[in-house]
Amino acid sequence: MDRQVRSILEDVRRGIFKCVYLLMGEEPYYPELVCNAIIDNCLQEWEKDFNETICYGADVTAETVITAARRFPMMADRQLVVVKEAQQMKSLEELAVYCQQPLESTVLVILMHGASADKRRALYKSVLKTGVIVDSPALRDYEMPQWIAAYYEGRGLKIHPEAAQLLAESSGTDLGKIAVETDKLLKNLPEGVKEVTVEDIEKNVGVSRQFSVFELTKCLSCRQVAQALKISAHIGQTPRFALPMVVAPLFTHFSRILKYHALMPTHPSPADAAKVLGVNPYFLKEYDAAVRNYSLRQAMRAVSLLAEYDYKGKGGDAGEATPAELFTELVANLLNI
C-alpha cells in the first residue's frame, strides 16, 4: 500500500492524473493523503474558482455529481470534482454509469471514509478498468512496527526496532497520528541523523520505554518479577488504561512464543523464524529467552490466562476488582505459571 501510494503521489506532483480515483478502506490515512495531494496539485489557484467542485456524499446525488463531472473546464486543461464522505451517498453505485466512460478533461475523486465499495458491483469494477483504486485496510497492532520501519525508510530514515515498537505502542494503529508525530520528530532531529533511536522517540513523542507494554513483555520473557510488577502497576494507573488494550499485545507476544516452540524442531534460520513470528530479527534474542523460561505447556497456559482476563476486562466475572488490580493479578499469574 505504501509503495502504491508513493507512486500515485509522484505522478500527481508531476501533473499526471487519472480520470477517476476511488479512495476507500477502513484505514483513512492513505485515501485522505491521496485526496489532499490531488486537490493541492490538480489545478492552479487561479483555476479553482471555476473548475473545482468539492462536495459531501450526504449533500449530493449521483446525478448531481455526474452533471458536474461532465462539464468541460473553463480556461484550464482540466476540472476537479471531489466527493468526500462518499459512503453517505444513497445513490453511490449510480456513479458507475459515468465511471465506465469518464471525461478525459475531468478528474473525479470518490473518497470514502472508513468504508469500502462493494467489489462485486459495477462502481468498483468500472473504476478498476478506467481509473485508480486505493483500498487501504486497517492494520493490526502487531503489524505496526514493520509499517513504521517501511514508512521511515520511505522518508529516507532508519528507525531502530525498539524505537519502532515504542512508537507503535504509543500511537496504536492510527497511521495519521504516526505521520504527525514523525513530522514533529523530524523537525527536532539534528541535521544529518540517519537512524531514529528509542531516546529520540522518548524525547520527542513523550512516551517512556521504562513503563511501556513493550518493556513489560521483555520482563515477562526473562521472568524479571519485581520489574514486571512495577511496570504493570504503573501502566494500570495511567488515565486511559483499559485492560483489553494491554491484554491484546501480551496475547500476541505469548502466541509468538507458542509459534517459536513449534518452529524450533525445524531449526529455522533467523530470517525465516522472524518472518513466521512477524517480528524484526533483532527481537529473536528475546524469544530465545522466552522459550527457555516458558515451556510449551506454560505458554499455552499463558494464552488461556490472557483470554480469561480479556473476558474479565470486558465486564465478565470481574467481581469487585478494578481494571488496574486485574492487570497486576494477571501479570503475577503469568510470572507464576
Solvent accessible surface area in square Angstrom, and as a share of the most:
residue,aa,sasa,rsa
1,M,80,0.36
2,D,23,0.12
3,R,193,0.71
4,Q,70,0.31
5,V,1,0.01
6,R,103,0.37
7,S,61,0.40
8,I,18,0.09
9,L,11,0.06
10,E,100,0.45
11,D,48,0.25
12,V,1,0.01
13,R,157,0.57
14,R,156,0.57
15,G,33,0.31
16,I,79,0.40
17,F,34,0.14
18,K,104,0.44
19,C,29,0.17
20,V,0,0.00
21,Y,4,0.02
22,L,0,0.00
23,L,0,0.00
24,M,0,0.00
25,G,1,0.01
26,E,120,0.54
27,E,16,0.07
28,P,37,0.23
29,Y,30,0.12
30,Y,7,0.02
31,P,1,0.00
32,E,63,0.28
33,L,61,0.30
34,V,0,0.00
35,C,1,0.00
36,N,79,0.41
37,A,11,0.08
38,I,0,0.00
39,I,24,0.12
40,D,102,0.53
41,N,60,0.31
42,C,3,0.02
43,L,9,0.05
44,Q,111,0.50
45,E,135,0.61
46,W,171,0.60
47,E,24,0.11
48,K,38,0.16
49,D,125,0.65
50,F,131,0.54
51,N,2,0.01
52,E,46,0.21
53,T,40,0.23
54,I,70,0.35
55,C,20,0.12
56,Y,100,0.38
57,G,1,0.01
58,A,69,0.53
59,D,113,0.59
60,V,27,0.15
61,T,74,0.43
62,A,1,0.00
63,E,134,0.60
64,T,73,0.42
65,V,2,0.01
66,I,22,0.11
67,T,84,0.49
68,A,8,0.06
69,A,0,0.00
70,R,124,0.45
71,R,115,0.42
72,F,154,0.64
73,P,32,0.20
74,M,103,0.46
75,M,141,0.63
76,A,23,0.18
77,D,128,0.66
78,R,64,0.23
79,Q,3,0.01
80,L,0,0.00
81,V,0,0.00
82,V,0,0.00
83,V,0,0.00
84,K,46,0.19
85,E,52,0.23
86,A,0,0.00
87,Q,58,0.26
88,Q,93,0.41
89,M,11,0.05
90,K,210,0.89
91,S,23,0.15
92,L,21,0.10
93,E,41,0.18
94,E,99,0.44
95,L,0,0.00
96,A,4,0.03
97,V,94,0.54
98,Y,2,0.01
99,C,0,0.00
100,Q,100,0.45
101,Q,158,0.70
102,P,24,0.15
103,L,45,0.23
104,E,159,0.71
105,S,25,0.16
106,T,0,0.00
107,V,6,0.03
108,L,0,0.00
109,V,0,0.00
110,I,0,0.00
111,L,11,0.06
112,M,7,0.03
113,H,77,0.35
114,G,38,0.36
115,A,30,0.23
116,S,59,0.38
117,A,8,0.07
118,D,48,0.25
119,K,106,0.45
120,R,191,0.70
121,R,131,0.48
122,A,48,0.37
123,L,0,0.00
124,Y,32,0.12
125,K,106,0.45
126,S,7,0.04
127,V,0,0.00
128,L,111,0.55
129,K,173,0.73
130,T,47,0.27
131,G,18,0.17
132,V,24,0.14
133,I,22,0.11
134,V,0,0.00
135,D,40,0.21
136,S,1,0.01
137,P,80,0.50
138,A,52,0.40
139,L,41,0.20
140,R,158,0.58
141,D,76,0.40
142,Y,107,0.41
143,E,58,0.26
144,M,1,0.01
145,P,22,0.14
146,Q,98,0.43
147,W,27,0.09
148,I,0,0.00
149,A,41,0.32
150,A,45,0.35
151,Y,20,0.08
152,Y,1,0.00
153,E,130,0.58
154,G,38,0.36
155,R,101,0.37
156,G,62,0.59
157,L,20,0.10
158,K,145,0.61
159,I,15,0.08
160,H,50,0.22
161,P,25,0.16
162,E,18,0.08
163,A,0,0.00
164,A,3,0.02
165,Q,50,0.22
166,L,0,0.00
167,L,1,0.00
168,A,9,0.07
169,E,67,0.30
170,S,36,0.23
171,S,9,0.06
172,G,29,0.28
173,T,50,0.29
174,D,73,0.38
175,L,2,0.01
176,G,26,0.25
177,K,84,0.35
178,I,0,0.00
179,A,12,0.09
180,V,100,0.57
181,E,23,0.10
182,T,1,0.00
183,D,60,0.31
184,K,89,0.38
185,L,0,0.00
186,L,55,0.27
187,K,171,0.72
188,N,91,0.47
189,L,23,0.11
190,P,94,0.59
191,E,181,0.81
192,G,58,0.56
193,V,48,0.28
194,K,152,0.65
195,E,73,0.33
196,V,0,0.00
197,T,50,0.29
198,V,7,0.04
199,E,101,0.45
200,D,28,0.15
201,I,0,0.00
202,E,54,0.24
203,K,171,0.72
204,N,21,0.11
205,V,22,0.12
206,G,69,0.66
207,V,33,0.19
208,S,54,0.35
209,R,70,0.26
210,Q,90,0.40
211,F,46,0.19
212,S,3,0.02
213,V,11,0.07
214,F,11,0.05
215,E,35,0.16
216,L,0,0.00
217,T,13,0.08
218,K,57,0.24
219,C,3,0.02
220,L,0,0.00
221,S,0,0.00
222,C,57,0.34
223,R,58,0.21
224,Q,93,0.41
225,V,76,0.44
226,A,84,0.65
227,Q,60,0.27
228,A,0,0.00
229,L,59,0.29
230,K,108,0.46
231,I,0,0.00
232,S,0,0.00
233,A,49,0.38
234,H,86,0.39
235,I,13,0.06
236,G,8,0.08
237,Q,139,0.62
238,T,55,0.32
239,P,138,0.87
240,R,233,0.85
241,F,36,0.15
242,A,40,0.31
243,L,2,0.01
244,P,33,0.21
245,M,141,0.63
246,V,13,0.07
247,V,3,0.02
248,A,43,0.33
249,P,43,0.27
250,L,0,0.00
251,F,84,0.35
252,T,31,0.18
253,H,8,0.04
254,F,0,0.00
255,S,28,0.18
256,R,28,0.10
257,I,0,0.00
258,L,43,0.21
259,K,99,0.42
260,Y,19,0.07
261,H,34,0.15
262,A,75,0.58
263,L,31,0.16
264,M,87,0.39
265,P,100,0.63
266,T,96,0.56
267,H,160,0.71
268,P,41,0.26
269,S,51,0.33
270,P,91,0.57
271,A,68,0.52
272,D,79,0.41
273,A,3,0.02
274,A,3,0.03
275,K,170,0.72
276,V,73,0.42
277,L,5,0.03
278,G,22,0.21
279,V,15,0.09
280,N,59,0.30
281,P,75,0.47
282,Y,78,0.30
283,F,18,0.07
284,L,15,0.08
285,K,123,0.52
286,E,23,0.10
287,Y,8,0.03
288,D,51,0.26
289,A,12,0.09
290,A,0,0.00
291,V,15,0.09
292,R,180,0.66
293,N,50,0.26
294,Y,0,0.00
295,S,52,0.33
296,L,91,0.45
297,R,196,0.72
298,Q,54,0.24
299,A,0,0.00
300,M,112,0.50
301,R,113,0.41
302,A,0,0.00
303,V,28,0.16
304,S,56,0.36
305,L,7,0.04
306,L,0,0.00
307,A,55,0.43
308,E,71,0.32
309,Y,5,0.02
310,D,37,0.19
311,Y,136,0.52
312,K,35,0.15
313,G,27,0.26
314,K,140,0.59
315,G,64,0.62
316,G,12,0.11
317,D,117,0.61
318,A,27,0.21
319,G,70,0.68
320,E,178,0.80
321,A,38,0.30
322,T,65,0.38
323,P,72,0.45
324,A,19,0.15
325,E,100,0.45
326,L,8,0.04
327,F,0,0.00
328,T,46,0.27
329,E,76,0.34
330,L,0,0.00
331,V,0,0.00
332,A,29,0.22
333,N,53,0.27
334,L,0,0.00
335,L,11,0.05
336,N,121,0.62
337,I,47,0.24
